[in-house]
Amino acid sequence: LGPGVAARSAAEGPVTCCPGLPSRGGVARMSADKDAIVHVPKNEIEARHKVVRFGTIYETDRQDEANLYRYLHQRNDLRVSKGCIPIDFEAYIWLEEGHCLYLETRAGGDTPEGVPVGPEYRVSWKHEREVLAAGEGDGWHNDLDELWKKVLAHFEGKHMLSETSIDYLDADPFVLFGIDDLVTQQALKKMEQYPCLRCEGNVPKFDEWAKYLRVNPSDQEMDWLVQAFSETDLPKPWTCYKGVGSIVCYIRSDTGQVTWKHPFYDYFRQLRDFCQEAYASGRYEEIMKVRVNRLLWTYEATRVETDHEQEPLVSPEYLARLADIFDYDIKEHGCIVRNLKAQLKVFARSYRERQDVDLADVINCAETLQRDTEKYAEMQDHWTNQVQQEVQFDLNLLANAELQCVNCGNIALCFCLECKDYLCLSCYDALHTKGSRLHHAPFRLVPCGLCVDKPAKLHCTFTDKSLCHKCYAMDHIKQLPPDGKENAPRRIDYLQQYERYAEFARERNEKNQKSGLVPEINTEGINGESYEAVLSTEWHPFYDARGVKFYHNFVTGERMRQSPRTVPNTADPGADPDPLEKSAAASTMGGGRPSLGASRKSGMMKLGSQQSLPGGVDPLGKTQPLPLYGFDALETSPLSRKMAATNPEIRALRAPHRKHQPLETKPL
């Protein structure tokens, strides 16, 4: 290997070590007398190291293990220095060959016998971090001297470095990589007393912010606080840069003050202590209140600092943040958007009056959102599961008068096949008199001819009456003549009656669908997302800074001006042909062309009935540019303004709002 490797001072060396502490010597050369060791220090070592991270001081209660993480070192000027060997330390040296040589440290732990190992070291180089002198393991060694000898032997044996680089590396690695450096040792002692933000990449990561705030990164309850700390902008005139050891330094431009402390660190530290205490005592509503206050304060601060038009408070961004405060993902729980808008206005009103949010409003909001999600889950289960299930009901219990009406509580005598409810005859007639329920198919039992309340189980062949068991045995049979008593009653078979009635109901439903009384329902391809056709929870209306309405999709993040439920215009190639276009084309082919006034009147009538705008059609059937109506036209008649107020869903006739939080237009 050749002379130059930094030799440790033995008992006969120039430095006497304390018990348990390894000494750090200079270069040792053999003299003519083989038994004597002459210490020849290498006094000129150019500092080329760059510290990636300083690491931390290893803490342990065992004194023998703590001594392994300390050192005594004879410096270049023959003065003895002592310090700590940090763990998680990383530094590199830039070589003339265009590559970097890295040194890392970590805690070694204990051997299987319980003996402490001390710090471990690993040397790698190049951008790919090729580990040197790895041997059979992963490259970690607890003896830095032996590791450094192997590294230099590797470079010399393969002739990978020049003589200048070899001569520079022929020194103590503690000095080469900056462990025995005054800046490193001062930084380690300072980091024990003051926290610092480390940034190994271009921007600090979430875990680095969490460690800076002294929060466990795995504590999900405090994630919002760390995220808020990382997103907080620096106040003027503060700015930041990444200094030595990847530590973020904050500098004040007007005074030149440089510090490791974030300008808002004390505020978030106090907020951390408050939240930890509140979480421990179960006062979650107080934490929600603090977060809502911070949300409104953030909006107010951005509104003051912004010169251009400010977005309304009721916007997709702030609704998503409010949902996160109450532990909801707005992408999955779109059903709570409507109540989030209302609750956000309540919070804004109280914050504007008292600069604080009422705790009762926070509790009420949490209960309301929980109730909404439960209702929506029940409705979703109904549309995805119960609607597709086969009609199942207990015919025996119904025939034995053991079921009650869900409406009045009396004995149930029928079962609605669509509603899947047990009802008495009077309640069924009252609830199925109009609407879509008028065409429901019930299964009715025959009521008893005497008591009327219970279902009939026997049919008297002599009097042609249907009776229950009790009425037939106690009253009816006593009134029969002797020849009538000889005729045995017939048992009513409700199962056969149900099969016969179900077939009849199916035929009647098909007949009504063909006649147009009942719309045909296509049940093919029903899956778990079919309820979205009826209960859409993805697109929600909002207003921008100019008061113009738009629709936002929280799932995909898309925005559009046109309502997703309507076709944009009749010039759309995918739109269905409008009946008015056909009539206009027919009149044009017949030689007559409607006047502009007639066209405007017909168009306004169509708009009043909430149909699409008419488009011109030439004799060849080609679509012409649409005529302009409403606020898109050159002239607006009073009728258009009135219709825009009475029909707020018509976008072409809707008056543009210029309010911060516009409401729906009230009818004139």
FENMOTA-V867332 format. One record per residue. N is the residue number from 1. RES is the residue in one small letter. SS is DSSP state (h for helix, s for strand, l for the rest). Layout:
# FENMOTA-V867332
n = <N	N>
res = <RES	RES>
ss = <SS	SS>
This chain:
# FENMOTA-V867332
n = <1	2	3	4	5	6	7	8	9	10	11	12	13	14	15	16	17	18	19	20	21	22	23	24	25	26	27	28	29	30	31	32	33	34	35	36	37	38	39	40	41	42	43	44	45	46	47	48	49	50	51	52	53	54	55	56	57	58	59	60	61	62	63	64	65	66	67	68	69	70	71	72	73	74	75	76	77	78	79	80	81	82	83	84	85	86	87	88	89	90	91	92	93	94	95	96	97	98	99	100	101	102	103	104	105	106	107	108	109	110	111	112	113	114	115	116	117	118	119	120	121	122	123	124	125	126	127	128	129	130	131	132	133	134	135	136	137	138	139	140	141	142	143	144	145	146	147	148	149	150	151	152	153	154	155	156	157	158	159	160	161	162	163	164	165	166	167	168	169	170	171	172	173	174	175	176	177	178	179	180	181	182	183	184	185	186	187	188	189	190	191	192	193	194	195	196	197	198	199	200	201	202	203	204	205	206	207	208	209	210	211	212	213	214	215	216	217	218	219	220	221	222	223	224	225	226	227	228	229	230	231	232	233	234	235	236	237	238	239	240	241	242	243	244	245	246	247	248	249	250	251	252	253	254	255	256	257	258	259	260	261	262	263	264	265	266	267	268	269	270	271	272	273	274	275	276	277	278	279	280	281	282	283	284	285	286	287	288	289	290	291	292	293	294	295	296	297	298	299	300	301	302	303	304	305	306	307	308	309	310	311	312	313	314	315	316	317	318	319	320	321	322	323	324	325	326	327	328	329	330	331	332	333	334	335	336	337	338	339	340	341	342	343	344	345	346	347	348	349	350	351	352	353	354	355	356	357	358	359	360	361	362	363	364	365	366	367	368	369	370	371	372	373	374	375	376	377	378	379	380	381	382	383	384	385	386	387	388	389	390	391	392	393	394	395	396	397	398	399	400	401	402	403	404	405	406	407	408	409	410	411	412	413	414	415	416	417	418	419	420	421	422	423	424	425	426	427	428	429	430	431	432	433	434	435	436	437	438	439	440	441	442	443	444	445	446	447	448	449	450	451	452	453	454	455	456	457	458	459	460	461	462	463	464	465	466	467	468	469	470	471	472	473	474	475	476	477	478	479	480	481	482	483	484	485	486	487	488	489	490	491	492	493	494	495	496	497	498	499	500	501	502	503	504	505	506	507	508	509	510	511	512	513	514	515	516	517	518	519	520	521	522	523	524	525	526	527	528	529	530	531	532	533	534	535	536	537	538	539	540	541	542	543	544	545	546	547	548	549	550	551	552	553	554	555	556	557	558	559	560	561	562	563	564	565	566	567	568	569	570	571	572	573	574	575	576	577	578	579	580	581	582	583	584	585	586	587	588	589	590	591	592	593	594	595	596	597	598	599	600	601	602	603	604	605	606	607	608	609	610	611	612	613	614	615	616	617	618	619	620	621	622	623	624	625	626	627	628	629	630	631	632	633	634	635	636	637	638	639	640	641	642	643	644	645	646	647	648	649	650	651	652	653	654	655	656	657	658	659	660	661	662	663	664	665	666	667	668>
res = <l	g	p	g	v	a	a	r	s	a	a	e	g	p	v	t	c	c	p	g	l	p	s	r	g	g	v	a	r	m	s	a	d	k	d	a	i	v	h	v	p	k	n	e	i	e	a	r	h	k	v	v	r	f	g	t	i	y	e	t	d	r	q	d	e	a	n	l	y	r	y	l	h	q	r	n	d	l	r	v	s	k	g	c	i	p	i	d	f	e	a	y	i	w	l	e	e	g	h	c	l	y	l	e	t	r	a	g	g	d	t	p	e	g	v	p	v	g	p	e	y	r	v	s	w	k	h	e	r	e	v	l	a	a	g	e	g	d	g	w	h	n	d	l	d	e	l	w	k	k	v	l	a	h	f	e	g	k	h	m	l	s	e	t	s	i	d	y	l	d	a	d	p	f	v	l	f	g	i	d	d	l	v	t	q	q	a	l	k	k	m	e	q	y	p	c	l	r	c	e	g	n	v	p	k	f	d	e	w	a	k	y	l	r	v	n	p	s	d	q	e	m	d	w	l	v	q	a	f	s	e	t	d	l	p	k	p	w	t	c	y	k	g	v	g	s	i	v	c	y	i	r	s	d	t	g	q	v	t	w	k	h	p	f	y	d	y	f	r	q	l	r	d	f	c	q	e	a	y	a	s	g	r	y	e	e	i	m	k	v	r	v	n	r	l	l	w	t	y	e	a	t	r	v	e	t	d	h	e	q	e	p	l	v	s	p	e	y	l	a	r	l	a	d	i	f	d	y	d	i	k	e	h	g	c	i	v	r	n	l	k	a	q	l	k	v	f	a	r	s	y	r	e	r	q	d	v	d	l	a	d	v	i	n	c	a	e	t	l	q	r	d	t	e	k	y	a	e	m	q	d	h	w	t	n	q	v	q	q	e	v	q	f	d	l	n	l	l	a	n	a	e	l	q	c	v	n	c	g	n	i	a	l	c	f	c	l	e	c	k	d	y	l	c	l	s	c	y	d	a	l	h	t	k	g	s	r	l	h	h	a	p	f	r	l	v	p	c	g	l	c	v	d	k	p	a	k	l	h	c	t	f	t	d	k	s	l	c	h	k	c	y	a	m	d	h	i	k	q	l	p	p	d	g	k	e	n	a	p	r	r	i	d	y	l	q	q	y	e	r	y	a	e	f	a	r	e	r	n	e	k	n	q	k	s	g	l	v	p	e	i	n	t	e	g	i	n	g	e	s	y	e	a	v	l	s	t	e	w	h	p	f	y	d	a	r	g	v	k	f	y	h	n	f	v	t	g	e	r	m	r	q	s	p	r	t	v	p	n	t	a	d	p	g	a	d	p	d	p	l	e	k	s	a	a	a	s	t	m	g	g	g	r	p	s	l	g	a	s	r	k	s	g	m	m	k	l	g	s	q	q	s	l	p	g	g	v	d	p	l	g	k	t	q	p	l	p	l	y	g	f	d	a	l	e	t	s	p	l	s	r	k	m	a	a	t	n	p	e	i	r	a	l	r	a	p	h	r	k	h	q	p	l	e	t	k	p	l>
ss = <l	l	l	l	l	s	l	l	l	l	l	l	l	l	l	l	l	l	l	l	l	s	s	s	l	l	s	s	s	s	l	l	l	l	l	l	s	s	s	s	l	l	l	l	l	l	l	l	s	s	s	s	s	l	l	s	l	l	l	l	l	l	h	h	h	h	h	h	l	s	s	s	s	s	l	l	l	l	l	s	s	s	s	s	l	l	s	l	l	s	s	s	s	s	l	l	l	l	l	s	s	s	s	s	s	s	s	l	l	s	l	l	l	l	l	s	l	l	s	s	s	s	s	s	s	l	l	l	l	s	s	l	l	l	l	l	l	l	l	l	s	l	l	h	h	h	h	h	h	h	h	h	h	h	h	h	h	h	l	l	l	l	h	h	h	h	h	h	h	l	l	l	h	h	h	h	l	l	l	l	l	h	h	h	h	h	h	h	h	h	h	h	h	l	l	l	l	s	l	l	l	l	l	l	l	h	h	h	h	h	h	h	l	l	l	l	l	l	l	h	h	h	h	h	h	h	h	h	h	h	h	l	l	l	l	l	l	s	s	s	s	s	l	h	h	h	s	s	s	s	s	s	l	l	l	l	l	s	s	l	l	l	l	l	h	h	h	h	h	h	h	h	h	h	h	h	h	h	h	h	h	l	l	h	h	h	h	h	h	h	h	h	h	h	h	h	h	h	h	h	h	h	h	h	h	l	l	l	l	l	l	l	l	l	l	h	h	h	h	h	h	h	h	h	h	l	l	l	l	l	l	l	l	h	h	h	h	h	h	h	h	h	h	h	h	h	h	h	h	h	h	h	h	h	l	l	l	l	h	h	h	h	h	h	h	h	h	h	h	h	h	h	h	h	h	h	h	h	h	h	h	h	h	h	h	h	l	l	l	l	l	l	l	l	h	h	h	h	h	l	l	l	l	s	l	l	l	l	l	l	s	l	l	s	s	s	l	l	l	l	l	s	s	l	h	h	h	h	h	h	h	l	l	l	h	h	h	h	h	l	l	s	s	s	l	l	s	l	l	l	l	l	l	l	s	l	l	s	s	s	l	l	l	l	s	s	s	l	h	h	h	h	h	h	h	h	h	h	h	l	l	h	h	h	h	l	l	l	l	s	s	l	l	h	h	h	h	h	h	h	h	h	h	h	h	h	h	h	h	h	h	h	h	h	h	l	l	l	l	l	l	l	l	l	l	l	l	l	l	h	h	h	h	l	l	l	l	l	s	s	s	s	s	l	l	l	l	l	s	s	s	s	s	l	l	l	l	l	s	s	l	l	l	l	l	l	l	l	l	l	l	l	l	l	l	l	l	l	h	h	h	h	h	h	h	h	h	h	h	l	l	l	l	l	l	h	h	h	h	h	h	h	h	h	h	h	h	h	l	l	l	l	l	l	s	s	s	l	l	l	l	l	s	s	s	s	l	l	l	h	h	h	l	l	l	l	l	h	h	h	h	h	h	h	h	h	l	l	l	l	h	h	h	l	l	l	l	l	l	l	l	l	l	l	l	l	l	l>
